[in-house]
């Protein structure tokens, strides 16, 4: 009976084993199904994004989830093909990253995949010959899985995964899953690149149109240059944008525009062309890049001004014929990706269009300037040929008629009218000289400076002084003498406003060919016997230093009359 009882147990045991094997197969199938679903979800998640940075972040996160890795990273290979230009991590807190220090650049085990872009699976990464060890504060890592990511047949970067949870090792299935994800990642990266490039190209076109429109609408150069810098900075995501122009005959560059960073400290700075990225771009007449603007030993000229900056590009504006309108410098923060050929190519086109727009703006301003000068010349000619001749004839008629007037009062009035006509002729002649003055001296010549001093004195005086000027003041009066004339006039008008209590001030400035004479007369209280004379003493010393003189008098009708003169060197 014992034998009979043992017979049914054998099939029962075999059935249990079969059921267990079936359950294991079901679990494996379910696990495979779940992994396939997870992979499909990861592929869809990565493919939804169009922003390249977000795409890269999603790839790293999906890879870590798919193989249950504690740490994951994606290293983007730089333009040199030998180092990592960007490194995105998952599994490390911000505090841990800060303690570890700078991101790796592609040496050691990470560089192994750059040199040999094939999947690499290790049970203990520290035992690999290319392993250099980890820096201080870096977490201990044992298992390793690395897979290259290709975009259109070229290696874009590498996925690195370490420390599978539960102490297990990465297996062939993990490698297969990550390799599949890498294929999908390559497609997503390519799509994001194309979208990013189209958006960037659209931005460049819009910026070029905006700049051309601003120039043709008459906006000043400074506003257009600022617009160029702002748009270039926005489109490229740069932290800093500087526009520098060559300083003629000095071999130096002057920063005409500074945006971002310590803009106030850079604006107006003059630095040597040698030893600067902008200077190198001008010398080569082509874009020049660097991966570390702050630390590049070739770029040490001038004061320190690029701390905290990394990748940079300098693009010359207006390269045709060796002439350069300026050079645009763009720089990103340290740790951000370098400027690629995909970015520099449209930037170069934008720079050429910006230079052409600036040149067109210059030509337009020259044409407007020429039209204005021609109009001034016509007005001056009409004043001389018509107004002065008629006034002169009227004065001659009145002067001859005065001899036939018996009444003394009437005769005096006619003669005074003749004198007024002479003064009017002098004022018109002075206006003609001002109209015919060259534009480059109109703002800095003696006539213009005197007019500015008189205009500045009006608020203090409470009225507009009467001003007449004669002679070749802008050409015959030396610059040093002109400086003294302006200073004396400013002092005289200040005295009239503060001390004289005048209601009328008449100013006459003339160059006679041998001397320049300034006369300032007011109807105020005159020159007090007791009072401060420091201002008058300064005027006298200025005249004596030039070999001239100062005369003060009180006219019979009251007030004060100042006559300051200095010889002309001819």
PyMOL commands that set and color helices and strands:
alter all, ss='L'
color gray80, all
select helices_A, chain A and resi 2-48+52-66+94-100+108-115+125-127+165-167+172-216+221-236+263-266+277-284+320-322+341-402+408-436+439-442+446-461+473-476+479-500+534-545
alter helices_A, ss='H'
color red, helices_A
select strands_A, chain A and resi 69-77+84-90+120-122+144-151+154-164+240-247+252-259+270-272+288-290+309-317+326-333+466-470+505-511+515-522+549-553+560-567
alter strands_A, ss='S'
color yellow, strands_A
deselect
rebuild
show_as cartoon
